[in-house]
Structure formats: structure tokens, C-alpha cells
Amino acid sequence: MSLETARLHFNEQGTPVAESYDDVYFSNANGLEESRFVFIHNNGLSQRWCQYQLDEFCIAETGFGTGLNFLASWQAFGQFRRQQPDSPLTRLRFISTEKHPISAQDLATALARWPELADYSRRLQANYPSATYGCHRLHFFCNNYEVVLDLWLGDLHQLLPQMECPKQGLVDAWFLDGFAPSKNPDMWTDELFSHMARLGKDNSTFATFTAAGFVRRGLQEAGFDVKKVPGFGRKREMLAGTLTVQVTTPHPQPWFCPQAATGREVCIIGAGLAGANLAYSLVQQGYRVRVFTKGIADGASGNTQGGFYPQLHAQANTASLLMAQGFEFARRRYAQLLDHGHTFEHQFCGVLQLGFNANSDARLQNLLSKGIWPETLLKGVSAERAEELAGLPLPYSGIFFKYGGWINPAQLVRALFDACGEYCQLYSEHELASLEPQDKGWRLEFSNGLEYDTEILVLASGAEGAQLDALADLPLRPVRGQVESVPSQGQLNNLKTVLCHKGYLTPALNNRHALGSTYIKGDVNTEARISETESNLSQQAQALKDCDWAQQIGSDGQARASVRLSTPDHLPLVGRVPDYQAQREQYQTLHRFPKAQRYTEPEQHAGLYVLTGFGSRALCTAPLAAEALACQIGGKALPLTRDQLAALSPNRFLIRELIRG
């Protein structure tokens, strides 16, 4: 679904004004002081942080706007951490919704008004996401604390029902912002107030600039104790209060309800892109991690070059939105790794997807014509522009992903583990032979004769996982792929960007180019084959049949084959491993009685999770999927919608079967 970006202008005071609502984004007098008074002071944040005994405090906001409330909160939290460096509270999570995101340029103009926020504003602008529907998670690492921004873009009334809530609640304090009720009545509804109560923790608070009577009554009916307090500046009154009634709302699809685990140590089987990203996300959340593997990045993650870009469709369906969000999350994660000195070979040189024949060109033009994807994510280019970007003769128009490129996956895996530091221990030459359930957790037995017991286990071993009994009921599909490593030659030396058609071709790394790839279902042999080299070269020549340089590409026999793991719907498996027999009995009447109220949460294998099935898309999607699984394990805010979580749930194939009957 496409998003309508904000139309605004700046008034004589330099304050941004939303043209759709004819209202200012913040006070003409002093927006920053207004934010501090209305939201930070009236939620009692400074005092509460000093007394808080958990590691994370969560603020939720209705209406991100210019991000001023977020930056003010970040600044205040940083001051708290400097004054209280020994406090257990080390992470501020800020969840915000925005129906009409403003442009990066307008954001910079609006925030330039406050030089004291310049450092915070600069980091926000550097990570500001594209205007695509859903949750965009931004991590900001500071000296002795972390700030996490979950920016949910879209209509608040569509987004709030899509937010999962841990059993202990999610939100500590609400910033009930947005344009005035008289200007934006569609936002200020009983549904909003009900979701505030559903997502709030015990004794969570709220503050809002308005004192409108229907807002006060709606919040009271939802379970909040509401008081009128002095307003900011010339405004006489505003509202603030506390959630006094704990609200329990049945899950709309209990069979997909995420389940957390107890314990602070996690064991991971597999050291490819999935396992490395999961270890990194878990360490960020304070876990101790042990990774057991036959070899580091020895499977499909072991190639020296992999194309990095999102595979999008003309519809903003679940798969496309996951790709778009996953790509931008991954791009931010990889940039932060590099900023922190963890190196890996890469080139963010862009990716050019070519309309190499009539059918592919029509598909690309249809995608562009829908106007779903913003130009910050992709842009249509003419044949002339494509040739300029590629540095080679190209008589094809296409789509250009400016922020894509290629990455060395094997080196990226090692960079992720390196960034985990002492909190992650790697055990190579530990091939999992079997795992057995124990009273508390799982016993791992390895082919080298060693054993290890763990309460929380994640299977992230890629193609090797298809052989495990614990995953035997899941429809996992191994797919062999061979990638050529061709030497630089002729005009190919001039290639400046990744080319995609039926296959792909990368610029040179150490005078060699990656060219691929074959896809052979069910084949688990990993020896390079001359026949597949010929197939890859033939596919390249056929797709680029109008390019003389492409017909001349030759191989010297260097190639690498590996086995990827895929699923029937080409989406990964992310979540608790289902007990298939128990769930088949538990939900056997779904086809006749589909109402959620009849059912309880799914029967799953205790403490056992899976993260696999990425196919050839792990560079783009594994970081966000790993982040989601780490949050599910820890009972934290999830960066995906309920629909997306359902689309990734390992039991989805069983549930679909039972619904069909």
C-alpha cells in the first residue's frame, strides 16, 4: 500500500504547518520546551527512570511528525544515563506512528531550529527510512546506553491492531500527540484509547496537549485515571493520567501467538548469515550466546560476493513489504558495523534490474506505474541512464536500487560475530548429531562426541537443518545453486554496478566477478559442475543478447556450489518450533469453527526455535528476521506486524491445511 507523504509549508515563525490539517507540528513559541513540558514532565519520566529496575523503558507516541518528541526524549535519556551510569535501565525504546511521513529535506529544515539537538538530529536524518508501510526499526548506540526507534508508517488505526503485545504489556508512557482533535478528529477515537490500554503495562502513563472532553471521557472508559493539569504556555489545561485497569484482549489468531522464553543464555546451531545475525541481535539485548557449527559460513553464506537488493512486486503484499523493510534494516545494520570498525568486503554501488526483453520490461514498467515504492528505494531509469550507471553498453531500461550493491557474505558473517565480542562464544567443528528434550530445555549431542545442555535453542543451520528430526514436519526444500567466479576480461572490467536479469553479474572483487546462479531443487551435492558453468554463461549471454561484451564472457573453471534452504511460499521460518501432532489435535476443528475465541495458544516445543528457509535472500532478510526472533524470545517489542509474523510462523503450513479442512 502506498503512503501519502506530508504536504507542508513553513510559516513566518519557521514552524512547519501541515496543509492537509491546517495545523502546526509544534508550538510557534517553542516546540522543544512544549515537548519537554507536555510529554516528558507530565509523564514524570526523569523521576521514573531513576527508580526503574528493568533494562528497557518504552515510550509510545501517536504522530511522529518532525521527530521532535523523539529527539527530546533521547536527549533527556542521555542526560539521565550520564547522571545515573550504574542504573540497570540502559535502553530507551520509542515507538511512534505516522500516517503522512515528511520528506528528509523538510525534516532537516524543521529540526535545524534547535542547534542543541544537532547531533541527535544528524543521526536521525542519516537513518531516516523510506516512506513504506510498516515498522522501521532504527538502532542508535551511544556511550553507555541504546535508543531504539520503531517508526510505524501508515494509518494509526490500521497499525495499532497489528502490534503484538507481550503478556506483561509493552508501553510505559504514552505521548498522545498528533494534530488537534478539531483538525484531525479521525485519529482521536475510542479504538485508539482501547489500544493504548491493550498495549500499556500496569500503571503506564499518558500525557496529551489537549483537554477536550470527549478525549478525557474516552480515556476514562478505556481504563485510565485522567486528570486535568496546567497546559504549556498560553494553554490553560491539558490531560495526563495513569492506566489503572489492566486490559486483557484475546489474540485475533491465537495459533500464531508469539511465545517468549525464560533464561539469559541462548544456543544457536549454525554460523551462517541467519545464525550470525541472530547472535548479534541477542547480544544487543543482553543475552549470552553460544554458537555451535560444523564451520563458519561454510554453506550458502560462504560465497565471496552476493547481490544485495530487495526483490519487490507491483503489489505491496506481505512478501514485498518484508523485502522492503528487511533491505533498509539490513542496510542500516551493515553501515553501523562498518562505522564501528567491523570490516567486510562490499561495494554499495547500486543494483540495476534490467528489462532485458518485452516481458521483463513490462513487469518493471508495471511496478513503476503503481507508484507504491518511493524513489528513495528504487527509481526507473532509461537505457541511456542504465548504460551510464553500469559503465558498459546496455540497450535496456530498468530499475535502479541506489542503496544496493554487493557484499562478501562470508566476511560479513565474521564481522557480525566479531561485533558480538565476549558475549558470544563460537564452537566450530561441532556438527549437531542429535538433540533430545530434557526436563528444562534440550541436550545437544555432537558428532565429535561432546554434549551440551541448554534451555533455549535456535536451529539456524540452513540446508543441514532439513535433516534434523525436530524439523521433519516442516516443508523445507533444499535447492542447489552454483555461482561462477569469472576473471575480469575485456569490457567487463568497466562494470560499475550489479546487473540483474534472470541471473546476476557483479563488479570485480580481486579481478573476479560473481556470475550466477543455477537453481536445482532437491539436489544437495556441492561439487562444482562444468554443465552448470555452461548453463550460467548461456543464461547470461541469452539475457543480454544485444550486448557484444556479454557474449564474450568466458570462465576459467572457478565456481562454487552450495545448498540453500527454501519453503513452498519462499518466506523463511521464524519462531517457535511447532509440535505438529499436538497442534493438529488442538486446531482440528478450524475448518468448521474458525473463531479465535475457541482456541488457546499453540502447543510448541518448549524453548526450541527455528530461523531458516531464506533461500537466496538472506543478505536482505536475515537481519530483520533475526531481530524479530530475538525480540520474540525476550518478550520485547516486535518490528513486524501481526500479519507478517503469521506469514513467517513455522506452523503456518499446518494451520492453512487445517483451515482448508
Sequence and secondary structure as in RCSB ss.txt:
>XXXX:A:sequence
MSLETARLHFNEQGTPVAESYDDVYFSNANGLEESRFVFIHNNGLSQRWCQYQLDEFCIAETGFGTGLNFLASWQ
AFGQFRRQQPDSPLTRLRFISTEKHPISAQDLATALARWPELADYSRRLQANYPSATYGCHRLHFFCNNYEVVLD
LWLGDLHQLLPQMECPKQGLVDAWFLDGFAPSKNPDMWTDELFSHMARLGKDNSTFATFTAAGFVRRGLQEAGFD
VKKVPGFGRKREMLAGTLTVQVTTPHPQPWFCPQAATGREVCIIGAGLAGANLAYSLVQQGYRVRVFTKGIADGA
SGNTQGGFYPQLHAQANTASLLMAQGFEFARRRYAQLLDHGHTFEHQFCGVLQLGFNANSDARLQNLLSKGIWPE
TLLKGVSAERAEELAGLPLPYSGIFFKYGGWINPAQLVRALFDACGEYCQLYSEHELASLEPQDKGWRLEFSNGL
EYDTEILVLASGAEGAQLDALADLPLRPVRGQVESVPSQGQLNNLKTVLCHKGYLTPALNNRHALGSTYIKGDVN
TEARISETESNLSQQAQALKDCDWAQQIGSDGQARASVRLSTPDHLPLVGRVPDYQAQREQYQTLHRFPKAQRYT
EPEQHAGLYVLTGFGSRALCTAPLAAEALACQIGGKALPLTRDQLAALSPNRFLIRELIRG
>XXXX:A:secstr
       EEE TTS EEETTTTEESS TTTHHHHHIIIIIITTTHHHHHHH  SSEEEEEEE  TTSHHHHHHHH
HHHHHHHH TT S  EEEEEEEESS   HHHHHHHHTT GGGHHHHHHHHHH   S SEEEEEEEE SS EEEEE
EEES HHHHGGG    TT SEEEEEE SS TTT TTTSSHHHHHHHHHHEEEEEEEEES   HHHHHHHHHHTEE
EEEEE STT  EEEEEEE S      SSGGG       SEEEEE  SHHHHHHHHHHHHTT EEEEE SSTT SG
GG S EEE     SS  HHHHHHHHHHHHHHHHHHHHHHTT    EE   EEEE  SHHHHHHHHHHHHTT S T
TT EEE HHHHHHHHTS     EEEETT EEE HHHHHHHHHHHHGGGEEEE S  EEEEEEETTEEEEEETTS 
EEEES EEE  GGGGGG GGGTTS  EEEEEEEEEEE  GGGGG  SEEESSSEE   BTTEEEEE   EET   
 S  HHHHHHHHHHHHHHTTT HHHHT    S EEEEEEEE TTS  EEEEEE HHHHHHHTTTTTT   GGG  
S  EEEEEEEEE  TT HHHHHHHHHHHHHHHHHT   SS HHHHHHH TTHHHHHHHHH 
